Amino acid sequence: MKKILIVLAAVVAWAGIAWAEETKDQESQEPLVLDEVVVTSGRVSEEKKEVSAHVTILDEKTIRQSSADTLDEILAEQATGHIHRYPGSLTSVGMRGFRTETHGNDLLGHILILLDGRRIGTGNAARIPARNIERIEIVRGPAAVQYGSAAMGGVINVITKQGKGKPSLILEGMAGSDSFWEGAVSLSGEAKGFDGAVSVSARSRDDYETGEGDHYANTGLDRQEAASVNLGYTLAPGHRIGLVHTRSEVDHAGGPSYLSQNDLDDYSDSINYSTDLSYEGAALEDMLLWKARYFTGRDRTTWVDPMESNPDFFDDGIDSQQDTAFQGAQAQVSLNHEVFLVTAGFDWAEYEIENTWLPRKTSYENPSAFLLAKVRLLDRRLILNGGLRYDDYEVEVVDPQGRTEKEDQVTPRLGAAFTVVEGLKLRVNYGEAFVMPGADQLAADYVAFGRRQVGNPDLQPETSWTLDGGVDFVRGAWKASLTYFMTEYEDMIQATTTAGGDSTWENLGEASVEGLEAELSYDVGAWFDWTWEVRPEVQVAYLTTYEDESTGEDLLYVSDLHVAAALTVADPGNFWARIQASYWGPQQVEDYECGLFPAPVVEKGGFTVVNLSAEKTLIRTQKAGELSARIEVKNLLDHTYDHAKGYPMAGARYYAGLTWRF
């Protein structure tokens, strides 16, 4: 079956190239998407045609035309995988059967979210606003060689805007259903070696109704404020000092519990912020490149139940809180020759975590070293790449015993990309990945709910290996790709019970995941020589296997099929409209809503969500700038659906706003 799929991919691509050779000269002269620059896969800028991994790039135009307010909503419109979303401001995102950790701890997740190539201390995609994002690079498959622990299923790298061109100002306002309002101010530009891009936004929304007309209290949020600052100074050509600060703060996000038991007063407050200082340099006509960075930040969430809070036990009535302080450094140097590219570097990350359900502080320290290499052969048509990384990982439980556990891990990667003819690339990639055990899993020793929790110092990191192969095809207005992958996931850490009846953790589980990923888009307007863009597109992620080998059952919280389809119609500079539909297939989930323990496994049905967005330029003058009107409809078909069982999402919602660009 696997061989047949690969052969079919090649046949389809060759048929496409043969047909495309006969299309119009105008199409063949359009820029090729394979010439796009990618920075996530190799930690340096490289052309997409030289990358052996499956990479999806969401550019600024795609992000602007989305109806999304936050990163999780952007990803929900892409066929990446499962979205586990709750009312309020909490979302984990998935790829290839893996996902970020449900409550945001990026150390325990299996998908890694980055900001400008470094960690941000959370896997909660709802905390990252869509403002001031220049592009998003999604690397499917393992990226542990580049970024270390937790990059098992893939990496989502959010790249912030840098100031370019003459200074500009953007004012935005929007309002609509559920008493929603949003305002934003953005400044951007460069002058005399300085560049800057600054964005500040705030929004609020009230409780919502589902598509069936059921009103659920405590499902809104009082306020979410966000800020992004990217400042730089170019000392000389190729030498830039940069400062990036991002901040997202959510005040009083509803925590309604299972909506069948609608809790009216629980809420959460959260904040995530980080700052990094970087220096990038180049010499010898860009043959020698280097980069150094230091970053620091915090991620904190507080959950409150006013009716049950006990101020004598929890300070200020706080029921539970997790507070993560993190810092890190990156340093790398690259030698970029016509024939080869070699990058060597060092990463360091340190986390300190305090929460109310563990009676002691824990700290994580992770120094690592890596080497990435690429060779360009046959006039750059054949690219061979590889990498190796060593991670040292120390976990300390800060208590009178001062217990410390250490682990280390060596991770390899190999890949190849071959350009058959211009616009047609074949690729294959092999990579390994790992997730280090958490502090409680290694060194816990406390009593919770009358039961002793004991860490297991003999735990090994969870590991995986993935092999994937695919084809990318771009010519004129056509863009297509097809990827087949297989992953073996081993040493899964699972909760168990000791002979003495204590709770602990062991490396018990194994899983197999296999599947197909496909993308196709075409600008119909180019075929008819229209000035308008009319672009249908579709993405599919289909898992043929997602099996827990210890039980023989399908993996929980994984859908076998995710389809994202969209149609964009645009008159450049005057009007655009986009309708987008996403389908998630059924999945097996644990039914905690029923109140039984252990929770029975049930099937949660599939669903489709359709969103619409459009923008029209109203006024354009040289002195006063440009005024445009925007409308959005989320859940256009007014369906009742839930990403997480027991938490049905809002029905159809309508928004309108104005944007002034000067």
C-alpha positions in Angstrom: 0.0 0.0 0.0 2.8 2.4 0.9 4.7 1.8 -2.3 1.5 2.3 -4.3 0.8 5.6 -2.7 4.3 6.9 -3.4 4.1 5.8 -7.0 0.7 7.4 -7.4 2.1 10.7 -6.0 4.8 10.6 -8.6 2.4 9.8 -11.4 0.1 12.6 -10.4 2.9 15.1 -10.2 4.4 14.0 -13.6 0.9 14.3 -15.2 0.5 17.7 -13.7 3.9 18.9 -15.0 3.2 17.6 -18.5 -0.1 19.4 -18.6 1.3 22.6 -17.0 4.1 22.8 -19.7 1.4 23.5 -22.2 -0.3 26.3 -20.2 0.0 29.9 -20.9 3.4 31.7 -20.9 1.9 34.2 -18.4 1.4 31.4 -15.9 4.8 29.9 -16.3 6.4 33.3 -15.6 4.7 33.7 -12.2 6.8 33.3 -9.1 7.1 29.8 -7.8 6.1 29.1 -4.2 9.0 26.6 -4.0 11.2 29.7 -3.9 9.7 30.9 -0.7 12.1 31.3 2.2 11.8 29.0 5.2 13.6 29.6 8.5 12.0 27.0 10.9 13.2 23.8 9.3 16.9 24.5 9.4 17.1 27.5 11.8 18.5 29.6 9.0 16.9 31.2 5.9 16.7 28.6 3.1 14.6 28.2 0.0 11.6 25.9 0.4 12.7 23.8 -2.5 15.8 22.8 -0.5 13.7 21.6 2.5 13.0 17.9 2.9 10.3 18.2 5.6 6.6 18.9 4.9 6.3 22.7 5.6 3.2 24.9 5.3 3.6 28.7 5.2 0.8 31.0 6.2 1.7 34.4 4.9 0.4 37.8 6.1 -2.3 37.9 3.4 -3.7 34.5 4.5 -3.7 35.6 8.2 -5.4 38.9 7.4 -8.1 37.3 5.3 -8.9 34.8 8.1 -11.7 35.5 10.5 -9.4 34.5 13.4 -8.6 36.6 16.4 -6.0 34.2 17.9 -3.5 31.6 16.8 -5.8 28.6 17.7 -8.5 30.1 15.4 -6.0 30.5 12.5 -4.9 26.8 12.9 -8.5 25.6 13.1 -8.8 26.8 9.5 -5.9 24.7 8.4 -5.9 20.9 8.1 -3.3 20.4 10.9 -5.2 18.1 13.1 -7.3 17.9 16.3 -8.2 21.2 18.0 -9.1 20.7 21.7 -10.9 24.0 22.6 -12.8 25.2 25.7 -14.9 28.3 26.3 -12.8 31.1 27.7 -9.2 31.1 26.5 -7.8 27.6 26.5 -6.9 25.5 23.3 -4.5 22.7 22.6 -3.6 22.0 18.9 -2.6 18.8 17.3 -0.7 17.3 14.3 -0.3 13.7 13.2 -2.0 12.3 16.3 0.0 14.4 18.8 -0.9 17.7 20.4 0.2 20.4 22.8 -0.5 19.8 26.5 -4.1 20.5 27.4 -3.4 23.1 30.1 -0.6 24.8 28.3 2.6 23.4 29.8 4.9 23.2 26.7 7.3 20.9 28.5 4.7 18.1 28.7 3.3 18.6 25.2 4.1 16.8 21.9 3.7 19.8 19.6 6.0 22.8 20.1 4.8 26.4 19.6 7.6 28.9 19.0 7.8 32.7 18.7 10.5 33.8 16.3 12.2 30.5 16.7 12.3 30.2 20.5 10.1 28.8 23.3 7.3 30.9 24.8 6.5 28.8 27.9 3.0 27.7 26.8 1.3 25.3 24.4 -2.0 27.2 24.7 -2.6 28.6 21.3 -5.5 30.8 22.5 -3.0 33.1 24.2 -1.3 34.2 21.0 -3.1 37.0 19.2 -3.2 37.2 15.5 -2.0 40.8 15.4 1.5 41.6 14.4 2.1 38.2 12.9 4.1 38.3 9.6 3.9 34.6 8.9 3.4 31.2 10.5 5.6 28.3 9.5 4.1 24.8 10.3 6.6 22.0 10.1 4.9 18.6 10.2 6.8 15.8 11.8 9.7 15.6 14.3 11.8 18.7 14.8 13.7 17.6 17.9 17.1 18.0 16.2 16.4 21.7 15.8 14.4 22.5 18.9 14.7 19.7 21.5 12.1 18.1 23.7 8.3 18.3 22.8 8.8 18.8 19.1 7.5 15.2 18.4 4.5 15.8 16.1 5.7 19.1 14.7 6.5 22.8 15.2 4.4 25.9 14.8 6.7 28.9 14.5 4.9 32.3 14.8 7.1 35.0 13.2 6.4 38.6 14.3 6.5 41.5 11.9 9.5 43.7 11.4 9.2 47.3 10.4 9.7 47.9 6.7 9.4 50.8 4.4 8.0 54.2 5.2 6.2 54.6 8.6 2.5 53.5 8.6 -0.3 53.6 11.0 -3.3 51.2 11.2 -6.4 51.8 13.4 -9.0 48.9 13.6 -12.3 48.5 15.4 -14.9 45.8 15.3 -18.1 44.9 17.1 -20.8 42.2 16.9 -22.6 39.3 18.5 -22.4 38.5 22.2 -21.5 42.1 22.9 -18.1 41.6 21.2 -15.8 44.5 20.7 -12.2 44.8 19.6 -9.9 47.7 19.0 -6.3 47.7 17.8 -3.5 50.1 16.9 -0.4 49.2 14.8 2.6 51.2 13.9 5.3 50.1 11.5 8.2 51.4 9.5 12.0 51.9 9.2 14.3 55.0 9.0 18.0 55.6 9.4 18.9 52.1 10.3 16.1 51.7 12.9 13.0 49.5 12.3 10.0 48.9 14.4 6.6 47.2 14.4 4.3 47.7 17.3 0.7 46.4 17.8 -1.6 46.9 20.8 -5.1 45.4 21.0 -8.0 44.7 23.4 -11.2 42.7 23.0 -14.1 41.5 25.1 -17.1 39.2 24.6 -20.1 38.1 26.6 -21.7 34.7 27.1 -22.9 32.9 24.0 -25.7 30.8 22.6 -25.2 27.5 20.7 -26.6 26.8 17.2 -29.6 25.2 19.0 -30.4 28.4 20.8 -29.2 27.2 24.2 -27.8 30.1 26.2 -24.8 29.3 28.4 -23.7 31.6 31.1 -20.0 32.2 32.0 -18.7 31.4 28.6 -17.3 34.8 27.7 -14.3 36.8 28.9 -14.2 40.3 30.4 -11.1 41.4 28.6 -8.1 40.2 26.6 -5.3 42.6 26.0 -2.3 41.9 23.8 0.9 43.8 22.8 3.7 43.0 20.4 6.8 45.1 20.0 9.6 44.3 17.5 12.4 46.8 17.4 15.7 46.7 15.6 18.8 48.6 14.6 21.0 47.7 11.6 24.6 48.5 12.6 25.8 47.7 9.1 24.5 45.6 6.2 23.8 42.1 7.6 24.2 43.2 11.2 21.0 43.8 13.3 20.3 44.1 17.0 16.7 43.2 17.8 14.4 43.5 20.8 11.1 41.6 20.8 8.5 41.8 23.6 5.1 40.1 23.5 2.3 40.1 26.1 -1.2 38.6 26.3 -3.3 39.0 29.3 -6.8 37.5 29.8 -9.0 38.8 32.6 -11.9 36.8 34.0 -12.4 34.2 31.3 -15.4 32.1 32.0 -14.9 28.5 33.3 -18.4 27.1 32.9 -17.5 23.5 33.6 -19.4 20.9 31.5 -22.2 23.0 30.0 -24.8 20.3 30.9 -24.0 21.3 34.5 -23.4 25.0 33.7 -21.2 26.5 36.4 -22.1 30.2 36.7 -19.1 31.6 38.7 -15.8 29.8 38.0 -13.3 31.8 36.0 -9.6 32.0 35.2 -7.1 34.8 34.8 -3.9 34.3 32.7 -0.9 36.1 31.5 1.9 35.2 29.1 4.8 37.6 28.3 8.3 37.3 27.1 11.2 39.5 26.0 14.2 38.6 23.9 17.3 40.4 22.8 19.1 39.1 19.7 22.0 39.9 17.4 22.4 38.6 13.9 25.5 39.1 11.8 27.1 38.2 8.5 30.5 38.3 6.9 32.4 37.2 3.8 29.5 38.1 1.5 27.0 36.2 3.7 29.0 33.1 3.6 29.5 33.3 7.4 26.4 33.9 9.4 25.8 34.0 13.2 23.0 34.6 15.7 22.8 35.0 19.4 19.8 35.5 21.7 18.7 35.7 25.3 15.0 35.5 26.3 13.0 35.5 29.4 9.3 35.3 30.2 6.4 34.1 32.4 3.3 32.1 31.9 0.7 32.1 34.7 -2.9 30.8 35.0 -5.1 31.2 38.0 -8.4 29.2 38.3 -11.0 30.5 40.8 -14.2 29.0 42.2 -15.7 31.8 44.4 -18.3 29.5 45.9 -15.8 27.0 47.2 -12.7 29.0 47.7 -11.2 28.7 51.2 -9.1 31.8 52.0 -7.6 30.0 55.0 -6.1 27.4 52.7 -5.8 29.2 49.4 -4.4 32.7 49.5 -6.8 35.3 48.1 -9.4 32.6 47.4 -7.4 31.0 44.7 -8.3 27.4 44.1 -5.4 26.5 41.8 -2.6 28.2 40.0 0.3 27.4 37.8 3.1 29.8 37.5 6.0 29.2 35.0 9.0 31.4 34.8 11.4 30.6 32.0 14.6 31.9 30.4 16.9 30.7 27.8 19.7 31.4 25.3 20.5 30.4 21.7 23.8 30.8 19.9 24.6 29.5 16.4 27.0 30.0 13.6 26.6 28.9 10.0 28.9 28.5 7.0 27.0 28.9 3.8 28.8 27.9 0.7 27.6 27.2 -2.8 27.8 23.5 -2.2 27.1 23.2 1.5 25.5 24.8 4.5 26.6 23.8 8.0 25.1 25.2 11.2 26.4 24.5 14.7 24.8 25.8 17.8 24.1 25.7 21.5 20.7 26.1 23.3 19.9 26.5 26.9 16.5 26.7 28.6 15.5 26.9 32.3 12.0 26.6 33.7 10.9 27.2 37.3 7.3 26.0 38.0 5.1 26.5 41.0 1.5 25.2 41.3 -1.0 24.6 44.0 -1.5 20.8 43.3 2.2 20.0 43.9 3.4 21.1 47.3 6.9 22.1 46.1 8.6 24.1 43.4 10.2 22.3 40.5 12.9 23.4 38.1 14.0 22.2 34.7 17.3 22.9 33.1 18.2 21.9 29.6 21.5 22.7 27.9 22.0 21.2 24.4 24.2 21.3 21.4 23.3 20.6 17.8 24.9 20.3 14.3 22.9 20.7 11.1 24.4 20.1 7.6 23.2 20.3 4.1 24.9 19.4 0.8 23.8 20.8 -2.6 24.5 18.6 -5.6 23.6 18.4 -9.3 23.4 22.2 -9.7 21.3 22.4 -6.5 18.7 19.9 -7.8 19.7 17.3 -5.2 19.8 18.3 -1.5 21.0 16.0 1.2 20.7 17.1 4.8 21.2 15.7 8.3 21.5 16.7 11.9 22.4 15.5 15.3 21.5 17.0 18.7 22.6 16.2 22.3 20.3 17.3 25.2 21.2 17.2 28.9 18.1 17.5 31.0 18.0 18.0 34.8 14.9 18.1 37.0 15.0 19.3 40.5 12.2 19.2 43.1 12.9 22.0 45.5 12.1 20.6 49.0 14.1 19.6 52.1 15.3 16.4 50.4 16.6 18.4 47.4 16.0 15.6 45.0 17.4 15.8 41.5 17.0 13.6 38.5 19.0 13.7 35.2 18.4 12.4 31.7 20.1 12.9 28.4 19.1 12.2 24.8 20.8 12.0 21.4 18.6 12.7 18.4 19.4 12.3 14.7 17.7 13.4 11.5 18.3 12.6 7.8 16.6 14.0 4.7 16.8 14.5 0.9 15.0 16.7 -1.6 15.2 16.3 -5.4 14.0 18.9 -8.0 12.9 16.8 -10.9 12.1 19.8 -13.1 11.5 23.4 -12.1 8.4 23.4 -9.8 8.4 19.7 -9.0 10.2 18.4 -5.9 10.4 15.0 -4.4 11.3 14.7 -0.7 12.0 12.1 2.0 12.7 12.7 5.6 13.6 10.6 8.7 13.6 12.1 12.1 13.5 11.1 15.8 12.0 13.0 18.7 11.5 12.8 22.4 9.6 14.2 25.3 11.4 14.3 28.7 9.6 13.1 31.8 8.0 15.8 34.0 9.3 16.6 37.5 6.4 14.9 39.3 6.8 11.8 37.1 10.5 11.6 38.1 10.6 12.7 41.7 7.2 13.3 43.2 6.5 12.2 46.8 3.3 13.7 48.2 -0.2 12.7 49.2 -3.2 13.9 47.1 -6.8 13.0 47.7 -5.7 10.4 50.3 -3.3 8.6 48.0 0.5 8.8 47.8 2.0 9.9 44.5 5.5 8.6 44.0 7.9 9.5 41.2 9.8 7.0 39.2 13.5 8.0 38.8 13.9 5.1 36.3 11.6 6.7 33.7 13.0 7.1 30.2 12.1 9.9 27.8 9.2 9.2 25.5 10.6 8.6 22.0 9.4 8.4 18.4 10.8 7.9 14.9 9.1 9.1 11.8 9.6 8.4 8.1 7.8 10.5 5.5 8.0 11.1 1.8 6.2 13.4 -0.5 6.0 15.6 -3.6 5.5 19.3 -3.9 4.3 20.8 -7.2 4.1 24.5 -8.1 3.6 25.9 -11.5 1.9 29.2 -12.4 -1.4 29.4 -10.5 -1.2 25.7 -9.4 0.1 24.6 -6.0 -0.1 21.0 -4.8 1.5 18.6 -2.4 1.1 15.1 -1.2 2.8 13.5 1.8 2.8 10.0 3.3 4.2 9.5 6.8 4.6 6.7 9.4 5.4 7.2 13.1 6.3 4.7 15.8 5.8 6.2 19.3 7.5 4.3 22.1 8.0 4.5 25.9 4.8 6.4 26.5 4.6 7.5 30.1 1.4 6.3 31.7 0.0 6.5 35.2 0.0 3.1 37.1 -0.1 1.7 40.6 2.8 0.2 42.6 2.5 -3.1 44.4 2.0 -1.1 47.6 -1.0 0.7 46.2 0.8 4.1 45.5 0.3 6.0 42.3 3.3 6.3 40.0 4.3 6.4 36.4 6.0 3.9 34.0 7.1 3.7 30.4 4.2 1.4 29.3 2.7 2.5 26.1 3.5 2.2 22.3 1.6 3.6 19.4 1.6 3.6 15.6 0.4 6.5 13.5 0.3 6.6 9.7 -1.4 8.9 7.3 -1.6 11.1 4.2 -1.5 14.9 4.0 -2.6 16.7 0.8 -2.9 20.3 -0.3 -4.2 21.7 -3.6 -5.0 25.3 -4.8 -5.4 27.0 -8.1 -6.2 30.6 -9.2 -9.0 30.3 -11.7 -8.7 34.0 -12.5 -5.2 33.4 -14.0 -6.6 30.8 -16.4 -9.1 33.3 -17.8 -6.7 36.3 -17.7 -8.9 38.0 -15.1 -7.7 40.8 -13.0 -9.6 39.2 -10.1 -8.2 36.3 -8.1 -10.6 33.4 -7.7 -8.7 30.7 -5.8 -10.3 27.5 -4.5 -8.1 25.5 -2.1 -8.3 22.3 -0.1 -6.2 20.6 2.6 -6.7 17.1 3.8 -5.1 15.2 6.8 -6.1 11.6 6.8 -4.8 9.0 9.3 -4.9 5.5 8.0 -3.6 4.1 11.4 -3.6 5.6 14.9 -3.4 2.7 17.2 -2.5 2.2 20.8 -0.4 -1.0 20.4 -0.8 -1.9 24.1 -4.6 -2.1 23.8 -5.1 -2.5 20.1 -7.6 0.4 20.2 -7.6 3.7 18.4 -5.8 6.5 20.1 -8.1 8.8 22.2 -8.8 12.4 21.1 -7.6 11.7 17.5 -9.8 12.1 14.4 -8.9 10.1 11.4 -10.0 12.9 8.9 -9.6 16.6 8.9 -10.5 18.6 5.8 -10.1 22.4 5.3 -11.5 24.0 2.1 -11.7 27.7 1.2 -12.6 29.9 -1.7 -11.1 33.4 -2.0 -12.3 36.0 -4.4 -10.3 39.2 -4.6 -10.0 42.4 -6.7 -6.5 43.4 -5.6 -6.5 46.6 -3.5 -10.3 47.1 -3.6 -12.2 44.0 -2.4 -11.8 40.5 -1.2 -14.0 37.8 0.3 -13.2 34.4 1.7 -15.4 31.5 2.7 -13.8 28.7 4.6 -15.0 25.3 5.9 -13.3 22.9 8.3 -14.4 19.3 8.9 -13.2 17.2 11.8 -14.1 13.5 11.9 -15.4 11.5 14.8 -13.0 10.5 17.6 -12.9 8.3 20.7 -12.9 10.3 23.9 -13.2 9.7 27.7 -16.7 10.8 29.0 -15.8 12.5 32.2 -19.1 14.4 32.0 -20.9 11.3 33.1 -19.3 11.4 36.6 -18.0 7.9 36.5 -14.4 6.9 37.3 -12.6 5.5 35.4 -14.4 7.5 32.7 -15.9 5.3 29.9 -14.7 5.8 26.3 -17.4 7.0 23.9 -17.5 8.3 20.3 -17.7 12.0 19.8 -19.3 12.8 16.4 -17.7 14.7 13.6 -18.7 18.3 12.6 -18.2 21.1 10.1 -17.7 24.8 10.8 -18.0 27.4 8.0 -16.6 31.0 8.4 -17.0 34.0 6.1 -14.9 37.2 6.0 -14.8 40.1 3.5 -13.3 43.5 3.2 -14.1 46.5 0.9 -12.1 49.7 0.4 -14.4 52.7 0.9 -12.0 55.6 0.5 -8.4 55.9 -0.7 -6.6 59.2 -0.9 -2.9 60.0 -1.0 -3.1 62.3 2.0 -5.7 60.7 4.2 -4.8 57.1 3.6 -7.3 54.2 3.1 -10.5 53.4 4.9 -12.0 50.0 4.5 -15.0 48.1 5.9 -14.9 44.5 7.1 -17.5 41.9 7.9 -17.1 38.4 9.5 -19.5 35.6 10.1 -18.3 32.8 12.3 -20.1 29.4 12.2 -22.1 30.6 9.2 -24.4 27.5 9.2 -25.2 28.0 12.9 -24.2 24.4 13.8 -24.0 23.1 17.3 -20.6 21.5 17.8 -17.9 20.9 20.4 -14.1 20.4 20.1 -14.1 19.0 23.6 -17.0 16.8 24.7 -19.4 18.6 27.0 -18.4 22.1 25.9 -20.6 23.1 22.9 -19.3 26.2 21.1 -21.1 29.3 20.0 -23.7 29.4 17.1 -23.6 31.9 14.3 -21.9 35.2 15.2 -21.9 38.4 13.1 -19.3 41.2 13.2 -18.6 44.4 11.4 -15.7 46.9 11.6 -13.6 49.6 10.0 -9.9 49.8 9.3 -7.9 53.0 8.6 -4.5 52.6 7.1 -2.2 55.6 6.8 
